[in-house]
Amino acid sequence: MASKVIHALYSDDDILLQAVKKVREKHYHIEEVYTPFPVHGLEKAMGLADTRIAITSFLYGLVGLSVAVWMMNFIMIQDWPQDIGGKPSFSYLENMPAFVPVMFELTVFFAAHLMVITFYMRSRLWPFKKAENPDVRTTDDHFLMVIDTENNDVEKASSFLIETGATEVSLIDKKDDH
């Protein structure tokens, strides 16, 4: 099923940010905005919800800490207790100060690696995935706003986008991947 979208190309990030605010005021649906670098405040202007990746990172850190405590208790106390440097090997709590660096490192390791994996899965960035960038200029110095044409007058929307500062406005056929 093919539908049409409007591509509005901007040459400045400040103009783009103001245009996004104006487009949202007119209740046009912005499908996506492509930028060559992060634009501060764009996510709020688009009305996107805050990310929950920090919460997942904290939870992944707790998993790493739990694995570290379980691993050190099993290896150093239950499975193969050894008297190293005169330290008793029958109590985890008495040996815990020596285990703090390992607990810290595994907490950071689990949080960092699982957070990256979660980000890639959430963003659908699979290995060997074909790029979805609709205009190659957005990787260099231009900004692209993609607006859905469903329930919109295309001519009216195009002239409005030119008024917001768009340097180029075009109607494009979009193929759904679903």
Secondary structure, 3 states (H helix, E strand, C coil): CEEEEEEEEECCHHHHHHHHHHHHHCCCCEEEEECCCCCCCHHHHHCCCCCCHHHHHHHHHHHHHHHHHHHHHHHHHHHCCCCCCCCCCCCHHHHHHHHHHHHHHHHHHHHHHHHHHHHHHHCCCCCCCCCCCCCHHHHCCCEEEEEECCCCCHHHHHHHHHHCCCCEEEEEEEECCC
